[in-house]
Amino acid sequence: MGLRDVLLGRKKLAAPARERLFALTTAAVTLETELGLKTGGVGGICFKPMSAGEFTRVESDIEQLLDSVAAESGSKLERRNDSFGYSWVVVRDPQLEDQVTAVHAVAQGLEEQGFGEQLLAALFKFDGGKHPVYFVYGYKRGAFWPFVPTGEDQERDNAEELELKAKLDGELPIEPELSRWFGLFDAPL
């Protein structure tokens, strides 16, 4: 497939491998044993809000999906919005594997409803450092990046983020372009 085919709409670009999200569960051993980071018991998925018509069409399907995921995993799921107007499904569970599985199931359900393009990011909280550490998974690129807010006026600890990148580069698919390491300061986690 050439660039011309993509530009002329003959073929679509391949979507990032959604299963890369599960790499976080295998990296959890390194996070805990080498870095002293344990799950904060919460994760979430962020997506662009839907138009009123789209929202009405899928509202009951999304609620059924959330009920189904919660019943299967034992996780507590809730819908929230942030101050930027983005929608979140927040997953509370003490087990990282269950958080990742629930987030993946919600993403898959949205894709099946035709809203895969609206998926933005997944976010998972870890405790044990000087500040809470978050790992962000960008759906458009299929890669993770660390996010360490310091709690001071949307400041972040870039040095710690780069150190985490260096230590986890072989464990997680890390976003190579630092300019794409967006901070999710207003995440409702």
C-alpha positions in Angstrom: 0.0 0.0 0.0 1.4 3.3 -1.0 0.9 6.8 0.3 -1.2 7.6 -2.7 -3.6 4.8 -1.9 -4.1 6.2 1.6 -4.5 9.8 0.4 -7.0 8.7 -2.2 -9.0 6.6 0.3 -8.4 3.3 -1.4 -7.1 1.7 1.7 -7.0 2.5 5.3 -4.0 2.6 7.5 -3.7 -0.3 9.9 -4.9 0.5 13.4 -2.3 0.2 16.2 -2.3 -3.2 17.9 -4.8 -2.8 20.8 -3.3 -5.8 22.5 -0.2 -3.7 23.3 -2.2 -2.4 26.3 -1.6 -5.8 28.0 2.2 -5.2 28.0 1.6 -3.2 31.2 0.6 -6.3 33.1 3.9 -8.0 32.2 5.9 -4.9 33.0 4.2 -4.8 36.5 6.9 -7.2 37.9 9.6 -4.7 36.9 7.6 -1.8 38.1 7.2 -3.4 41.5 10.5 -5.2 42.1 13.0 -2.7 40.5 11.1 0.6 40.8 9.0 0.1 43.9 5.8 1.1 42.1 2.5 -0.7 42.8 -0.8 -0.2 41.2 -2.8 2.7 42.7 -6.0 0.6 42.2 -7.4 2.8 39.4 -7.2 3.2 35.7 -9.4 4.7 33.0 -10.0 5.2 29.4 -10.6 8.6 27.8 -12.5 9.2 24.6 -13.9 12.1 22.6 -17.5 12.9 23.4 -20.1 11.8 21.0 -22.7 14.0 19.3 -26.2 14.0 20.8 -27.5 11.6 18.1 -24.6 9.2 18.4 -24.8 9.3 22.2 -28.5 8.5 22.2 -27.9 5.6 19.8 -25.3 3.9 21.9 -26.1 5.1 25.5 -27.9 1.9 26.4 -25.2 -0.3 24.7 -22.5 1.4 26.6 -24.3 1.0 29.9 -24.8 -2.7 29.1 -21.1 -3.0 28.2 -20.0 -1.4 31.5 -22.4 -3.6 33.5 -21.0 -6.7 31.7 -17.4 -5.8 32.2 -18.0 -5.0 35.9 -19.7 -8.3 36.4 -17.0 -10.3 34.7 -14.0 -8.6 36.4 -15.5 -7.6 39.7 -14.2 -4.0 39.1 -16.1 -0.9 39.9 -16.7 1.2 36.8 -18.0 4.7 36.6 -18.5 7.3 33.9 -17.0 10.7 34.4 -16.2 13.8 32.3 -13.2 16.1 32.7 -13.1 19.9 32.5 -12.1 19.7 28.8 -15.3 17.8 28.0 -13.8 14.4 27.4 -15.6 11.3 28.5 -13.9 8.8 30.8 -14.7 5.3 32.1 -12.9 4.9 35.4 -12.0 1.4 36.6 -11.4 0.8 40.3 -9.8 -2.5 41.1 -6.9 -3.6 43.3 -5.6 -5.9 40.6 -3.8 -4.3 37.6 -4.7 -7.2 35.4 -8.4 -6.6 36.0 -8.0 -2.8 35.4 -6.2 -3.5 32.0 -8.8 -6.1 31.0 -11.7 -3.8 31.9 -10.2 -0.9 29.9 -9.5 -3.2 27.0 -13.1 -4.5 27.0 -14.5 -1.0 27.1 -12.2 0.0 24.2 -13.3 -3.1 22.2 -17.0 -2.4 22.9 -16.6 1.2 21.6 -14.8 0.0 18.5 -17.6 -2.5 17.8 -20.1 0.3 18.0 -18.1 2.2 15.4 -16.4 4.6 17.8 -12.8 3.3 17.7 -11.6 6.6 16.2 -12.8 8.4 19.3 -10.5 6.5 21.6 -7.8 8.8 22.9 -5.9 7.3 25.8 -5.9 4.9 28.7 -4.3 5.9 32.0 -3.1 3.8 34.9 -2.0 5.1 38.3 1.0 3.7 40.3 2.0 4.7 43.8 5.4 4.3 45.6 7.4 7.1 44.3 7.8 10.7 45.4 4.8 11.6 43.3 2.1 9.3 41.8 3.2 7.9 38.5 0.8 7.4 35.6 1.3 5.3 32.5 -0.6 6.7 29.5 -1.4 4.5 26.6 -2.1 6.5 23.4 -4.6 4.6 21.2 -3.6 6.4 18.0 0.1 5.4 18.3 -0.3 2.1 20.2 2.4 3.2 22.7 2.9 4.1 26.4 4.6 7.0 28.1 5.2 7.9 31.7 3.5 10.9 33.2 4.6 12.2 36.6 2.7 15.3 37.8 4.2 17.1 40.8 0.9 18.6 42.0 2.1 22.1 41.4 0.2 24.1 38.7 0.4 21.5 36.0 4.1 20.8 36.5 5.6 17.5 35.8 8.8 15.7 36.7 10.5 15.3 33.3 13.6 13.8 34.8 11.7 11.0 36.4 9.7 10.4 33.3 12.9 10.0 31.2 14.3 7.7 33.8 11.2 5.5 33.7 11.4 5.5 29.9 15.0 4.2 30.1 14.2 1.5 32.6 11.1 0.2 30.8 12.0 0.7 27.2 12.5 -3.1 26.7 9.3 -4.0 28.7 6.8 -1.6 27.2 6.2 -0.2 23.8 7.3 3.4 24.6 6.3 6.4 22.5 9.6 7.4 20.9 8.6 11.0 20.2 8.8 13.0 23.5 6.7 15.8 22.0 3.7 13.3 22.0 4.0 12.7 25.8 0.9 14.6 26.6 0.1 15.2 30.3 -3.4 14.3 31.5 -3.6 16.7 34.4 -7.3 16.8 34.7 -8.0 13.1 34.5 -10.7 12.1 37.0 -8.7 9.2 38.5 
